[in-house]
């Protein structure tokens, strides 16, 4: 079922948004200070291509200093790229939510829109099959 979900997702928005994340990563990598942002963008772009069977969770054990650094990094990210990626995910979520079949994909786009605004302090984990 995950394979089918990922294939449909890839066709109906995952490919476009994954490329958008990778483009953001390439642009961030052009500057020395942007390299950590590029790494995160490529990681999330890969997740955006095939999200089903994986989940976004908070990083464990960040501590106060880690949360402060994540907050500052997220603010910079929102200003220079995250807002545009979030808008792209929101537009696709609205388009897909019109149909009953598209609702699960719209929900996934909403999760990715939230991740677009706050990628630092999060990690992507693979869900175990039962």
Chimera marker file (.cmm) of the C-alpha trace (Angstrom):
<marker_set name="trace">
<marker id="1" x="0.000" y="0.000" z="0.000" r="1" g="1" b="0" radius="0.5"/>
<marker id="2" x="2.907" y="2.347" z="0.750" r="1" g="1" b="0" radius="0.5"/>
<marker id="3" x="4.314" y="1.753" z="-2.721" r="1" g="1" b="0" radius="0.5"/>
<marker id="4" x="0.990" y="2.644" z="-4.347" r="1" g="1" b="0" radius="0.5"/>
<marker id="5" x="0.631" y="5.715" z="-2.138" r="1" g="1" b="0" radius="0.5"/>
<marker id="6" x="4.161" y="6.855" z="-2.959" r="1" g="1" b="0" radius="0.5"/>
<marker id="7" x="3.666" y="6.339" z="-6.704" r="1" g="1" b="0" radius="0.5"/>
<marker id="8" x="0.418" y="8.322" z="-6.730" r="1" g="1" b="0" radius="0.5"/>
<marker id="9" x="2.009" y="10.971" z="-4.512" r="1" g="1" b="0" radius="0.5"/>
<marker id="10" x="5.005" y="11.263" z="-6.854" r="1" g="1" b="0" radius="0.5"/>
<marker id="11" x="2.673" y="11.872" z="-9.805" r="1" g="1" b="0" radius="0.5"/>
<marker id="12" x="0.307" y="14.298" z="-8.034" r="1" g="1" b="0" radius="0.5"/>
<marker id="13" x="2.709" y="16.801" z="-6.535" r="1" g="1" b="0" radius="0.5"/>
<marker id="14" x="5.588" y="14.942" z="-4.929" r="1" g="1" b="0" radius="0.5"/>
<marker id="15" x="7.832" y="15.225" z="-7.957" r="1" g="1" b="0" radius="0.5"/>
<marker id="16" x="7.265" y="18.963" z="-8.347" r="1" g="1" b="0" radius="0.5"/>
<marker id="17" x="7.747" y="19.767" z="-4.661" r="1" g="1" b="0" radius="0.5"/>
<marker id="18" x="10.744" y="17.442" z="-4.349" r="1" g="1" b="0" radius="0.5"/>
<marker id="19" x="12.383" y="19.348" z="-7.189" r="1" g="1" b="0" radius="0.5"/>
<marker id="20" x="11.470" y="22.600" z="-5.440" r="1" g="1" b="0" radius="0.5"/>
<marker id="21" x="13.234" y="21.416" z="-2.283" r="1" g="1" b="0" radius="0.5"/>
<marker id="22" x="16.283" y="20.328" z="-4.276" r="1" g="1" b="0" radius="0.5"/>
<marker id="23" x="16.377" y="23.687" z="-6.077" r="1" g="1" b="0" radius="0.5"/>
<marker id="24" x="16.302" y="25.416" z="-2.685" r="1" g="1" b="0" radius="0.5"/>
<marker id="25" x="19.167" y="23.141" z="-1.623" r="1" g="1" b="0" radius="0.5"/>
<marker id="26" x="21.229" y="24.007" z="-4.687" r="1" g="1" b="0" radius="0.5"/>
<marker id="27" x="20.687" y="27.736" z="-4.142" r="1" g="1" b="0" radius="0.5"/>
<marker id="28" x="21.576" y="27.432" z="-0.456" r="1" g="1" b="0" radius="0.5"/>
<marker id="29" x="24.734" y="25.468" z="-1.296" r="1" g="1" b="0" radius="0.5"/>
<marker id="30" x="26.038" y="28.371" z="-3.373" r="1" g="1" b="0" radius="0.5"/>
<marker id="31" x="26.960" y="30.188" z="-0.177" r="1" g="1" b="0" radius="0.5"/>
<marker id="32" x="29.182" y="28.948" z="2.615" r="1" g="1" b="0" radius="0.5"/>
<marker id="33" x="26.665" y="29.829" z="5.306" r="1" g="1" b="0" radius="0.5"/>
<marker id="34" x="23.913" y="28.070" z="3.353" r="1" g="1" b="0" radius="0.5"/>
<marker id="35" x="25.509" y="24.611" z="3.325" r="1" g="1" b="0" radius="0.5"/>
<marker id="36" x="23.697" y="23.379" z="6.470" r="1" g="1" b="0" radius="0.5"/>
<marker id="37" x="20.441" y="24.614" z="4.925" r="1" g="1" b="0" radius="0.5"/>
<marker id="38" x="21.267" y="22.793" z="1.693" r="1" g="1" b="0" radius="0.5"/>
<marker id="39" x="21.795" y="19.513" z="3.549" r="1" g="1" b="0" radius="0.5"/>
<marker id="40" x="18.401" y="19.885" z="5.233" r="1" g="1" b="0" radius="0.5"/>
<marker id="41" x="16.719" y="20.839" z="1.939" r="1" g="1" b="0" radius="0.5"/>
<marker id="42" x="18.096" y="17.785" z="0.120" r="1" g="1" b="0" radius="0.5"/>
<marker id="43" x="17.030" y="15.513" z="2.997" r="1" g="1" b="0" radius="0.5"/>
<marker id="44" x="13.507" y="16.934" z="3.033" r="1" g="1" b="0" radius="0.5"/>
<marker id="45" x="13.373" y="16.969" z="-0.781" r="1" g="1" b="0" radius="0.5"/>
<marker id="46" x="14.050" y="13.244" z="-0.829" r="1" g="1" b="0" radius="0.5"/>
<marker id="47" x="11.328" y="12.801" z="1.795" r="1" g="1" b="0" radius="0.5"/>
<marker id="48" x="9.009" y="14.923" z="-0.346" r="1" g="1" b="0" radius="0.5"/>
<marker id="49" x="9.458" y="12.524" z="-3.279" r="1" g="1" b="0" radius="0.5"/>
<marker id="50" x="8.459" y="9.417" z="-1.254" r="1" g="1" b="0" radius="0.5"/>
<marker id="51" x="6.801" y="10.369" z="2.090" r="1" g="1" b="0" radius="0.5"/>
<marker id="52" x="4.564" y="7.391" z="2.776" r="1" g="1" b="0" radius="0.5"/>
<marker id="53" x="6.102" y="4.943" z="5.234" r="1" g="1" b="0" radius="0.5"/>
<marker id="54" x="8.147" y="7.690" z="6.890" r="1" g="1" b="0" radius="0.5"/>
<marker id="55" x="7.254" y="10.326" z="9.442" r="1" g="1" b="0" radius="0.5"/>
<marker id="56" x="8.518" y="13.691" z="10.683" r="1" g="1" b="0" radius="0.5"/>
<marker id="57" x="9.298" y="13.769" z="14.408" r="1" g="1" b="0" radius="0.5"/>
<marker id="58" x="11.018" y="16.140" z="16.825" r="1" g="1" b="0" radius="0.5"/>
<marker id="59" x="14.705" y="15.438" z="17.391" r="1" g="1" b="0" radius="0.5"/>
<marker id="60" x="15.184" y="13.876" z="20.798" r="1" g="1" b="0" radius="0.5"/>
<marker id="61" x="17.398" y="15.432" z="23.447" r="1" g="1" b="0" radius="0.5"/>
<marker id="62" x="18.046" y="18.806" z="21.838" r="1" g="1" b="0" radius="0.5"/>
<marker id="63" x="18.212" y="20.682" z="25.155" r="1" g="1" b="0" radius="0.5"/>
<marker id="64" x="17.765" y="24.420" z="25.603" r="1" g="1" b="0" radius="0.5"/>
<marker id="65" x="20.795" y="25.406" z="23.528" r="1" g="1" b="0" radius="0.5"/>
<marker id="66" x="19.748" y="23.100" z="20.691" r="1" g="1" b="0" radius="0.5"/>
<marker id="67" x="16.240" y="24.522" z="20.661" r="1" g="1" b="0" radius="0.5"/>
<marker id="68" x="17.582" y="28.082" z="20.553" r="1" g="1" b="0" radius="0.5"/>
<marker id="69" x="19.892" y="27.258" z="17.641" r="1" g="1" b="0" radius="0.5"/>
<marker id="70" x="16.998" y="25.518" z="15.851" r="1" g="1" b="0" radius="0.5"/>
<marker id="71" x="14.774" y="28.550" z="16.408" r="1" g="1" b="0" radius="0.5"/>
<marker id="72" x="17.359" y="30.930" z="14.946" r="1" g="1" b="0" radius="0.5"/>
<marker id="73" x="18.065" y="28.607" z="12.007" r="1" g="1" b="0" radius="0.5"/>
<marker id="74" x="14.318" y="28.267" z="11.325" r="1" g="1" b="0" radius="0.5"/>
<marker id="75" x="13.866" y="32.046" z="11.296" r="1" g="1" b="0" radius="0.5"/>
<marker id="76" x="16.641" y="32.437" z="8.713" r="1" g="1" b="0" radius="0.5"/>
<marker id="77" x="15.215" y="29.513" z="6.716" r="1" g="1" b="0" radius="0.5"/>
<marker id="78" x="11.691" y="31.008" z="6.655" r="1" g="1" b="0" radius="0.5"/>
<marker id="79" x="13.015" y="34.306" z="5.317" r="1" g="1" b="0" radius="0.5"/>
<marker id="80" x="15.188" y="32.844" z="2.546" r="1" g="1" b="0" radius="0.5"/>
<marker id="81" x="13.245" y="29.845" z="1.277" r="1" g="1" b="0" radius="0.5"/>
<marker id="82" x="10.860" y="28.158" z="3.626" r="1" g="1" b="0" radius="0.5"/>
<marker id="83" x="7.967" y="30.528" z="3.038" r="1" g="1" b="0" radius="0.5"/>
<marker id="84" x="7.941" y="29.853" z="-0.717" r="1" g="1" b="0" radius="0.5"/>
<marker id="85" x="8.089" y="26.086" z="-0.229" r="1" g="1" b="0" radius="0.5"/>
<marker id="86" x="5.269" y="26.272" z="2.319" r="1" g="1" b="0" radius="0.5"/>
<marker id="87" x="3.134" y="28.270" z="-0.133" r="1" g="1" b="0" radius="0.5"/>
<marker id="88" x="3.755" y="25.631" z="-2.820" r="1" g="1" b="0" radius="0.5"/>
<marker id="89" x="2.685" y="22.837" z="-0.477" r="1" g="1" b="0" radius="0.5"/>
<marker id="90" x="-0.409" y="24.798" z="0.626" r="1" g="1" b="0" radius="0.5"/>
<marker id="91" x="-1.491" y="25.416" z="-2.975" r="1" g="1" b="0" radius="0.5"/>
<marker id="92" x="-1.142" y="21.731" z="-3.835" r="1" g="1" b="0" radius="0.5"/>
<marker id="93" x="-2.988" y="20.783" z="-0.629" r="1" g="1" b="0" radius="0.5"/>
<marker id="94" x="-5.920" y="23.017" z="-1.597" r="1" g="1" b="0" radius="0.5"/>
<marker id="95" x="-6.045" y="21.587" z="-5.122" r="1" g="1" b="0" radius="0.5"/>
<marker id="96" x="-5.911" y="17.985" z="-3.902" r="1" g="1" b="0" radius="0.5"/>
<marker id="97" x="-8.408" y="18.479" z="-1.063" r="1" g="1" b="0" radius="0.5"/>
<marker id="98" x="-11.179" y="19.122" z="-3.592" r="1" g="1" b="0" radius="0.5"/>
<marker id="99" x="-11.467" y="15.400" z="-4.338" r="1" g="1" b="0" radius="0.5"/>
<marker id="100" x="-12.038" y="12.616" z="-1.828" r="1" g="1" b="0" radius="0.5"/>
<marker id="101" x="-9.158" y="10.604" z="-3.266" r="1" g="1" b="0" radius="0.5"/>
<marker id="102" x="-6.819" y="13.585" z="-2.915" r="1" g="1" b="0" radius="0.5"/>
<marker id="103" x="-7.492" y="14.206" z="0.797" r="1" g="1" b="0" radius="0.5"/>
<marker id="104" x="-4.675" y="11.939" z="2.109" r="1" g="1" b="0" radius="0.5"/>
<marker id="105" x="-2.265" y="13.679" z="-0.268" r="1" g="1" b="0" radius="0.5"/>
<marker id="106" x="-3.528" y="17.097" z="0.861" r="1" g="1" b="0" radius="0.5"/>
<marker id="107" x="-2.871" y="16.112" z="4.487" r="1" g="1" b="0" radius="0.5"/>
<marker id="108" x="0.675" y="15.104" z="3.574" r="1" g="1" b="0" radius="0.5"/>
<marker id="109" x="1.209" y="18.447" z="1.813" r="1" g="1" b="0" radius="0.5"/>
<marker id="110" x="0.026" y="20.229" z="4.967" r="1" g="1" b="0" radius="0.5"/>
<marker id="111" x="2.582" y="18.290" z="7.029" r="1" g="1" b="0" radius="0.5"/>
<marker id="112" x="5.273" y="19.267" z="4.548" r="1" g="1" b="0" radius="0.5"/>
<marker id="113" x="4.123" y="22.900" z="4.600" r="1" g="1" b="0" radius="0.5"/>
<marker id="114" x="4.641" y="22.907" z="8.371" r="1" g="1" b="0" radius="0.5"/>
<marker id="115" x="8.045" y="21.282" z="7.890" r="1" g="1" b="0" radius="0.5"/>
<marker id="116" x="8.864" y="23.938" z="5.274" r="1" g="1" b="0" radius="0.5"/>
<marker id="117" x="8.616" y="26.583" z="7.967" r="1" g="1" b="0" radius="0.5"/>
<marker id="118" x="10.401" y="24.702" z="10.760" r="1" g="1" b="0" radius="0.5"/>
<marker id="119" x="12.814" y="22.079" z="9.385" r="1" g="1" b="0" radius="0.5"/>
<marker id="120" x="15.401" y="22.426" z="12.149" r="1" g="1" b="0" radius="0.5"/>
<marker id="121" x="14.816" y="20.417" z="15.285" r="1" g="1" b="0" radius="0.5"/>
<marker id="122" x="12.987" y="17.747" z="13.242" r="1" g="1" b="0" radius="0.5"/>
<marker id="123" x="14.086" y="14.412" z="11.861" r="1" g="1" b="0" radius="0.5"/>
<marker id="124" x="12.570" y="11.902" z="9.445" r="1" g="1" b="0" radius="0.5"/>
<marker id="125" x="12.118" y="8.322" z="10.638" r="1" g="1" b="0" radius="0.5"/>
<marker id="126" x="11.024" y="5.198" z="8.805" r="1" g="1" b="0" radius="0.5"/>
<marker id="127" x="7.869" y="3.601" z="10.156" r="1" g="1" b="0" radius="0.5"/>
<marker id="128" x="8.107" y="-0.054" z="11.012" r="1" g="1" b="0" radius="0.5"/>
<marker id="129" x="5.784" y="-2.467" z="9.263" r="1" g="1" b="0" radius="0.5"/>
<marker id="130" x="3.726" y="-4.737" z="11.449" r="1" g="1" b="0" radius="0.5"/>
<link id1="1" id2="2" r="1" g="1" b="0" radius="0.2"/>
<link id1="2" id2="3" r="1" g="1" b="0" radius="0.2"/>
<link id1="3" id2="4" r="1" g="1" b="0" radius="0.2"/>
<link id1="4" id2="5" r="1" g="1" b="0" radius="0.2"/>
<link id1="5" id2="6" r="1" g="1" b="0" radius="0.2"/>
<link id1="6" id2="7" r="1" g="1" b="0" radius="0.2"/>
<link id1="7" id2="8" r="1" g="1" b="0" radius="0.2"/>
<link id1="8" id2="9" r="1" g="1" b="0" radius="0.2"/>
<link id1="9" id2="10" r="1" g="1" b="0" radius="0.2"/>
<link id1="10" id2="11" r="1" g="1" b="0" radius="0.2"/>
<link id1="11" id2="12" r="1" g="1" b="0" radius="0.2"/>
<link id1="12" id2="13" r="1" g="1" b="0" radius="0.2"/>
<link id1="13" id2="14" r="1" g="1" b="0" radius="0.2"/>
<link id1="14" id2="15" r="1" g="1" b="0" radius="0.2"/>
<link id1="15" id2="16" r="1" g="1" b="0" radius="0.2"/>
<link id1="16" id2="17" r="1" g="1" b="0" radius="0.2"/>
<link id1="17" id2="18" r="1" g="1" b="0" radius="0.2"/>
<link id1="18" id2="19" r="1" g="1" b="0" radius="0.2"/>
<link id1="19" id2="20" r="1" g="1" b="0" radius="0.2"/>
<link id1="20" id2="21" r="1" g="1" b="0" radius="0.2"/>
<link id1="21" id2="22" r="1" g="1" b="0" radius="0.2"/>
<link id1="22" id2="23" r="1" g="1" b="0" radius="0.2"/>
<link id1="23" id2="24" r="1" g="1" b="0" radius="0.2"/>
<link id1="24" id2="25" r="1" g="1" b="0" radius="0.2"/>
<link id1="25" id2="26" r="1" g="1" b="0" radius="0.2"/>
<link id1="26" id2="27" r="1" g="1" b="0" radius="0.2"/>
<link id1="27" id2="28" r="1" g="1" b="0" radius="0.2"/>
<link id1="28" id2="29" r="1" g="1" b="0" radius="0.2"/>
<link id1="29" id2="30" r="1" g="1" b="0" radius="0.2"/>
<link id1="30" id2="31" r="1" g="1" b="0" radius="0.2"/>
<link id1="31" id2="32" r="1" g="1" b="0" radius="0.2"/>
<link id1="32" id2="33" r="1" g="1" b="0" radius="0.2"/>
<link id1="33" id2="34" r="1" g="1" b="0" radius="0.2"/>
<link id1="34" id2="35" r="1" g="1" b="0" radius="0.2"/>
<link id1="35" id2="36" r="1" g="1" b="0" radius="0.2"/>
<link id1="36" id2="37" r="1" g="1" b="0" radius="0.2"/>
<link id1="37" id2="38" r="1" g="1" b="0" radius="0.2"/>
<link id1="38" id2="39" r="1" g="1" b="0" radius="0.2"/>
<link id1="39" id2="40" r="1" g="1" b="0" radius="0.2"/>
<link id1="40" id2="41" r="1" g="1" b="0" radius="0.2"/>
<link id1="41" id2="42" r="1" g="1" b="0" radius="0.2"/>
<link id1="42" id2="43" r="1" g="1" b="0" radius="0.2"/>
<link id1="43" id2="44" r="1" g="1" b="0" radius="0.2"/>
<link id1="44" id2="45" r="1" g="1" b="0" radius="0.2"/>
<link id1="45" id2="46" r="1" g="1" b="0" radius="0.2"/>
<link id1="46" id2="47" r="1" g="1" b="0" radius="0.2"/>
<link id1="47" id2="48" r="1" g="1" b="0" radius="0.2"/>
<link id1="48" id2="49" r="1" g="1" b="0" radius="0.2"/>
<link id1="49" id2="50" r="1" g="1" b="0" radius="0.2"/>
<link id1="50" id2="51" r="1" g="1" b="0" radius="0.2"/>
<link id1="51" id2="52" r="1" g="1" b="0" radius="0.2"/>
<link id1="52" id2="53" r="1" g="1" b="0" radius="0.2"/>
<link id1="53" id2="54" r="1" g="1" b="0" radius="0.2"/>
<link id1="54" id2="55" r="1" g="1" b="0" radius="0.2"/>
<link id1="55" id2="56" r="1" g="1" b="0" radius="0.2"/>
<link id1="56" id2="57" r="1" g="1" b="0" radius="0.2"/>
<link id1="57" id2="58" r="1" g="1" b="0" radius="0.2"/>
<link id1="58" id2="59" r="1" g="1" b="0" radius="0.2"/>
<link id1="59" id2="60" r="1" g="1" b="0" radius="0.2"/>
<link id1="60" id2="61" r="1" g="1" b="0" radius="0.2"/>
<link id1="61" id2="62" r="1" g="1" b="0" radius="0.2"/>
<link id1="62" id2="63" r="1" g="1" b="0" radius="0.2"/>
<link id1="63" id2="64" r="1" g="1" b="0" radius="0.2"/>
<link id1="64" id2="65" r="1" g="1" b="0" radius="0.2"/>
<link id1="65" id2="66" r="1" g="1" b="0" radius="0.2"/>
<link id1="66" id2="67" r="1" g="1" b="0" radius="0.2"/>
<link id1="67" id2="68" r="1" g="1" b="0" radius="0.2"/>
<link id1="68" id2="69" r="1" g="1" b="0" radius="0.2"/>
<link id1="69" id2="70" r="1" g="1" b="0" radius="0.2"/>
<link id1="70" id2="71" r="1" g="1" b="0" radius="0.2"/>
<link id1="71" id2="72" r="1" g="1" b="0" radius="0.2"/>
<link id1="72" id2="73" r="1" g="1" b="0" radius="0.2"/>
<link id1="73" id2="74" r="1" g="1" b="0" radius="0.2"/>
<link id1="74" id2="75" r="1" g="1" b="0" radius="0.2"/>
<link id1="75" id2="76" r="1" g="1" b="0" radius="0.2"/>
<link id1="76" id2="77" r="1" g="1" b="0" radius="0.2"/>
<link id1="77" id2="78" r="1" g="1" b="0" radius="0.2"/>
<link id1="78" id2="79" r="1" g="1" b="0" radius="0.2"/>
<link id1="79" id2="80" r="1" g="1" b="0" radius="0.2"/>
<link id1="80" id2="81" r="1" g="1" b="0" radius="0.2"/>
<link id1="81" id2="82" r="1" g="1" b="0" radius="0.2"/>
<link id1="82" id2="83" r="1" g="1" b="0" radius="0.2"/>
<link id1="83" id2="84" r="1" g="1" b="0" radius="0.2"/>
<link id1="84" id2="85" r="1" g="1" b="0" radius="0.2"/>
<link id1="85" id2="86" r="1" g="1" b="0" radius="0.2"/>
<link id1="86" id2="87" r="1" g="1" b="0" radius="0.2"/>
<link id1="87" id2="88" r="1" g="1" b="0" radius="0.2"/>
<link id1="88" id2="89" r="1" g="1" b="0" radius="0.2"/>
<link id1="89" id2="90" r="1" g="1" b="0" radius="0.2"/>
<link id1="90" id2="91" r="1" g="1" b="0" radius="0.2"/>
<link id1="91" id2="92" r="1" g="1" b="0" radius="0.2"/>
<link id1="92" id2="93" r="1" g="1" b="0" radius="0.2"/>
<link id1="93" id2="94" r="1" g="1" b="0" radius="0.2"/>
<link id1="94" id2="95" r="1" g="1" b="0" radius="0.2"/>
<link id1="95" id2="96" r="1" g="1" b="0" radius="0.2"/>
<link id1="96" id2="97" r="1" g="1" b="0" radius="0.2"/>
<link id1="97" id2="98" r="1" g="1" b="0" radius="0.2"/>
<link id1="98" id2="99" r="1" g="1" b="0" radius="0.2"/>
<link id1="99" id2="100" r="1" g="1" b="0" radius="0.2"/>
<link id1="100" id2="101" r="1" g="1" b="0" radius="0.2"/>
<link id1="101" id2="102" r="1" g="1" b="0" radius="0.2"/>
<link id1="102" id2="103" r="1" g="1" b="0" radius="0.2"/>
<link id1="103" id2="104" r="1" g="1" b="0" radius="0.2"/>
<link id1="104" id2="105" r="1" g="1" b="0" radius="0.2"/>
<link id1="105" id2="106" r="1" g="1" b="0" radius="0.2"/>
<link id1="106" id2="107" r="1" g="1" b="0" radius="0.2"/>
<link id1="107" id2="108" r="1" g="1" b="0" radius="0.2"/>
<link id1="108" id2="109" r="1" g="1" b="0" radius="0.2"/>
<link id1="109" id2="110" r="1" g="1" b="0" radius="0.2"/>
<link id1="110" id2="111" r="1" g="1" b="0" radius="0.2"/>
<link id1="111" id2="112" r="1" g="1" b="0" radius="0.2"/>
<link id1="112" id2="113" r="1" g="1" b="0" radius="0.2"/>
<link id1="113" id2="114" r="1" g="1" b="0" radius="0.2"/>
<link id1="114" id2="115" r="1" g="1" b="0" radius="0.2"/>
<link id1="115" id2="116" r="1" g="1" b="0" radius="0.2"/>
<link id1="116" id2="117" r="1" g="1" b="0" radius="0.2"/>
<link id1="117" id2="118" r="1" g="1" b="0" radius="0.2"/>
<link id1="118" id2="119" r="1" g="1" b="0" radius="0.2"/>
<link id1="119" id2="120" r="1" g="1" b="0" radius="0.2"/>
<link id1="120" id2="121" r="1" g="1" b="0" radius="0.2"/>
<link id1="121" id2="122" r="1" g="1" b="0" radius="0.2"/>
<link id1="122" id2="123" r="1" g="1" b="0" radius="0.2"/>
<link id1="123" id2="124" r="1" g="1" b="0" radius="0.2"/>
<link id1="124" id2="125" r="1" g="1" b="0" radius="0.2"/>
<link id1="125" id2="126" r="1" g="1" b="0" radius="0.2"/>
<link id1="126" id2="127" r="1" g="1" b="0" radius="0.2"/>
<link id1="127" id2="128" r="1" g="1" b="0" radius="0.2"/>
<link id1="128" id2="129" r="1" g="1" b="0" radius="0.2"/>
<link id1="129" id2="130" r="1" g="1" b="0" radius="0.2"/>
</marker_set>
